[in-house]
């Protein structure tokens, strides 16, 4: 099972996102965890590697499982830990190998092309301080098949 982390950085009513070249979809900066890293260390490192910015005081905002199905069988599974921060230092890089970095106004997030599950994550995380837990099932072509979401309050 693959483990990934990412971090939503909010500054001046904007979020820093990566526009991925493959589909033109927007994504939260992040990536694969390395051995012996904490999820927080991985989120900070991955964010810095992709943006050259050092996020400060990231807080866990969500923990999710993803299952990729092909012919009704799970072909791939991964876990994603999403952090959120409003503090950083450094200068944004001019080049990111993962795609184009872009500051997007908060009120435009729901209009961007992105994975359907990411939109659902943003809907919760941008309106609640509760940690969100979820499970998403996708096809290999990134079609959302099913999802379940829960938050701290009533688990």
LOBAZA-46925 format. One record per residue (C-alpha): residue number from 1; residue in one letter; z, y, x. Coordinates in Angstrom, 2 decimals, padded with zeros to 5 digits. Each point is the difference from the previous one (the first is absolute). Example, Ala and Ser with C-alpha at 12.3 -4.5 7.8 and 13.67 -1.06 7.14 Angstrom:
BEGIN
[node 1; 'a'; [007.80; -004.50; 012.30]],
[node 2; 's'; [-000.66; 003.44; 001.37]],
This chain:
BEGIN
[node 1; 'x'; [000.00; 000.00; 000.00]],
[node 2; 'x'; [-001.04; 003.36; 001.40]],
[node 3; 'x'; [002.56; 002.86; 000.02]],
[node 4; 'x'; [-001.14; 003.63; -000.17]],
[node 5; 'x'; [001.72; 003.35; -000.30]],
[node 6; 'x'; [-001.22; 003.43; -000.98]],
[node 7; 'x'; [001.46; 003.45; -000.58]],
[node 8; 'x'; [-000.75; 002.69; -002.55]],
[node 9; 'x'; [000.39; 003.38; 001.70]],
[node 10; 'x'; [000.43; 002.92; -002.39]],
[node 11; 'x'; [-000.25; 003.56; 001.30]],
[node 12; 'x'; [-000.68; 003.22; -001.94]],
[node 13; 'x'; [-000.82; -001.93; -003.21]],
[node 14; 'x'; [-002.57; -002.11; 001.88]],
[node 15; 'x'; [-000.16; -003.61; 001.21]],
[node 16; 'x'; [-001.70; -001.10; 003.22]],
[node 17; 'x'; [-002.41; -002.86; -000.77]],
[node 18; 'x'; [-002.77; -001.91; 001.79]],
[node 19; 'x'; [-003.42; -000.25; -001.61]],
[node 20; 'x'; [-001.20; -003.46; 001.06]],
[node 21; 'x'; [-003.70; -000.27; 000.87]],
[node 22; 'x'; [-000.65; -003.45; -001.53]],
[node 23; 'x'; [000.31; 001.08; -003.64]],
[node 24; 'x'; [000.89; 003.65; 000.25]],
[node 25; 'x'; [003.44; -000.85; -001.41]],
[node 26; 'x'; [003.11; 001.94; 000.94]],
[node 27; 'x'; [003.00; -001.78; 001.50]],
[node 28; 'x'; [003.45; 000.76; 001.36]],
[node 29; 'x'; [000.19; 000.02; 003.82]],
[node 30; 'x'; [001.55; -003.20; 001.30]],
[node 31; 'x'; [-000.73; -003.48; 001.27]],
[node 32; 'x'; [001.23; -003.34; 001.26]],
[node 33; 'x'; [003.51; -000.54; 001.25]],
[node 34; 'x'; [000.54; -001.26; 003.51]],
[node 35; 'x'; [002.43; -002.76; 000.94]],
[node 36; 'x'; [003.66; 001.01; 000.14]],
[node 37; 'x'; [-000.59; 003.39; -001.69]],
[node 38; 'x'; [002.01; 001.22; -002.95]],
[node 39; 'x'; [-002.05; 001.11; -002.98]],
[node 40; 'x'; [001.07; 003.60; 000.65]],
[node 41; 'x'; [-000.99; -000.17; 003.69]],
[node 42; 'x'; [-003.38; -001.43; -000.98]],
[node 43; 'x'; [-000.61; 002.74; -002.59]],
[node 44; 'x'; [000.78; 002.75; 002.51]],
[node 45; 'x'; [-002.10; -001.63; 002.77]],
[node 46; 'x'; [-003.01; -000.72; -002.22]],
[node 47; 'x'; [000.06; 003.50; -001.48]],
[node 48; 'x'; [000.11; 001.53; 003.48]],
[node 49; 'x'; [-002.82; -002.26; 001.26]],
[node 50; 'x'; [-002.31; 001.06; -002.84]],
[node 51; 'x'; [000.93; 003.68; -000.31]],
[node 52; 'x'; [001.74; 001.03; 003.27]],
[node 53; 'x'; [002.85; 001.31; -002.20]],
[node 54; 'x'; [003.57; -001.22; 000.29]],
[node 55; 'x'; [001.54; -000.39; -003.47]],
[node 56; 'x'; [003.71; 000.71; -000.13]],
[node 57; 'x'; [002.58; -001.53; -002.31]],
[node 58; 'x'; [-002.37; -002.28; -001.94]],
[node 59; 'x'; [001.67; -001.68; -002.98]],
[node 60; 'x'; [-001.03; -003.31; -001.52]],
[node 61; 'x'; [-001.85; 000.73; -003.25]],
[node 62; 'x'; [-001.48; -003.39; -000.82]],
[node 63; 'x'; [-000.35; -003.66; 000.98]],
[node 64; 'x'; [-002.97; -001.99; -001.26]],
[node 65; 'x'; [-001.67; -003.38; 000.25]],
[node 66; 'x'; [-003.76; -000.39; -000.19]],
[node 67; 'x'; [-001.87; -003.21; -000.75]],
[node 68; 'x'; [-003.75; -000.24; 000.48]],
[node 69; 'x'; [-001.64; -002.62; -002.20]],
[node 70; 'x'; [-003.28; -001.86; 000.30]],
[node 71; 'x'; [-000.96; -002.58; -002.58]],
[node 72; 'x'; [003.49; 000.20; -001.55]],
[node 73; 'x'; [001.70; -000.90; 003.29]],
[node 74; 'x'; [002.00; 002.26; 002.28]],
[node 75; 'x'; [-002.00; 000.53; 003.19]],
[node 76; 'x'; [002.14; 002.71; 001.59]],
[node 77; 'x'; [003.48; 001.47; -000.46]],
[node 78; 'x'; [001.66; 003.04; 001.46]],
[node 79; 'x'; [003.00; 002.24; -000.44]],
[node 80; 'x'; [-000.08; 003.79; 000.12]],
[node 81; 'x'; [002.94; 002.32; 000.53]],
[node 82; 'x'; [-000.70; 003.59; -001.04]],
[node 83; 'x'; [002.07; 002.90; 001.31]],
[node 84; 'x'; [000.02; 003.66; -000.96]],
[node 85; 'x'; [000.82; 003.05; 002.10]],
[node 86; 'x'; [-000.21; 003.77; -000.23]],
[node 87; 'x'; [000.84; 000.63; 003.66]],
[node 88; 'x'; [-002.15; -000.37; 003.09]],
[node 89; 'x'; [-000.86; 001.58; 003.30]],
[node 90; 'x'; [-003.10; 000.02; 002.15]],
[node 91; 'x'; [-003.64; 001.01; -000.35]],
[node 92; 'x'; [-002.38; -001.95; -002.25]],
[node 93; 'x'; [-002.67; -001.83; 001.98]],
[node 94; 'x'; [-003.65; 000.95; -000.38]],
[node 95; 'x'; [-001.05; -003.66; 000.10]],
[node 96; 'x'; [001.34; -003.09; -001.74]],
[node 97; 'x'; [-001.81; -003.31; 000.59]],
[node 98; 'x'; [001.03; -001.18; -003.49]],
[node 99; 'x'; [-001.83; 002.81; -001.85]],
[node 100; 'x'; [000.19; 003.70; -000.81]],
[node 101; 'x'; [003.44; 001.59; -000.29]],
[node 102; 'x'; [000.32; 002.41; -002.89]],
[node 103; 'x'; [002.82; 002.06; -001.55]],
[node 104; 'x'; [-000.35; -000.50; -003.76]],
[node 105; 'x'; [001.82; 002.11; -002.64]],
[node 106; 'x'; [002.60; -002.06; -001.90]],
[node 107; 'x'; [-001.61; 000.85; -003.34]],
[node 108; 'x'; [-003.31; -001.55; 001.13]],
[node 109; 'x'; [001.29; -003.42; 001.10]],
[node 110; 'x'; [-000.82; -001.61; -003.37]],
[node 111; 'x'; [-003.66; 001.14; 000.28]],
[node 112; 'x'; [-000.71; -001.62; 003.37]],
[node 113; 'x'; [-001.84; -003.27; 000.50]],
[node 114; 'x'; [002.54; -002.58; 001.21]],
[node 115; 'x'; [001.24; -003.49; -000.72]],
[node 116; 'x'; [001.27; -000.20; -003.57]],
[node 117; 'x'; [003.38; -001.28; 001.16]],
[node 118; 'x'; [000.39; 002.99; 002.33]],
[node 119; 'x'; [-000.45; 002.33; -002.96]],
[node 120; 'x'; [002.78; -001.82; -001.83]],
[node 121; 'x'; [002.25; 000.28; 003.05]],
[node 122; 'x'; [-000.66; 003.74; 000.24]],
[node 123; 'x'; [000.72; 000.47; -003.73]],
[node 124; 'x'; [003.53; -001.28; 000.54]],
[node 125; 'x'; [000.84; 001.19; 003.49]],
[node 126; 'x'; [-001.07; 003.60; -000.66]],
[node 127; 'x'; [002.14; 000.24; -003.15]],
[node 128; 'x'; [003.11; -002.03; 000.83]],
[node 129; 'x'; [002.55; -000.37; 002.79]],
[node 130; 'x'; [000.59; -003.67; -000.92]],
[node 131; 'x'; [-001.36; -002.63; 002.39]],
[node 132; 'x'; [-002.95; -001.77; -001.59]],
[node 133; 'x'; [-000.53; -003.76; 000.35]],
[node 134; 'x'; [-003.24; -001.61; -001.00]],
[node 135; 'x'; [-002.48; -002.82; 000.22]],
[node 136; 'x'; [-003.78; 000.43; -000.15]],
[node 137; 'x'; [-002.74; -002.60; -000.36]],
[node 138; 'x'; [-003.53; 000.87; 001.10]],
[node 139; 'x'; [-003.36; -001.68; 000.41]],
[node 140; 'x'; [-001.58; -000.07; 003.46]],
[node 141; 'x'; [-002.17; 002.90; -001.26]],
[node 142; 'x'; [003.07; 002.21; -000.62]],
[node 143; 'x'; [000.03; -000.39; -003.79]],
[node 144; 'x'; [003.54; 000.18; -001.38]],
[node 145; 'x'; [000.68; -003.15; -002.03]],
[node 146; 'x'; [003.67; 000.48; -000.86]],
[node 147; 'x'; [003.12; 001.86; 001.06]],
[node 148; 'x'; [003.75; 000.22; -000.65]],
[node 149; 'x'; [002.20; 002.99; 000.83]],
[node 150; 'x'; [003.79; 000.38; 000.02]],
[node 151; 'x'; [002.29; 002.67; 001.36]],
[node 152; 'x'; [003.61; 000.06; 001.16]],
[node 153; 'x'; [001.52; 001.14; -003.25]],
[node 154; 'x'; [-000.15; -003.16; -002.11]],
[node 155; 'x'; [-000.68; -002.90; 002.35]],
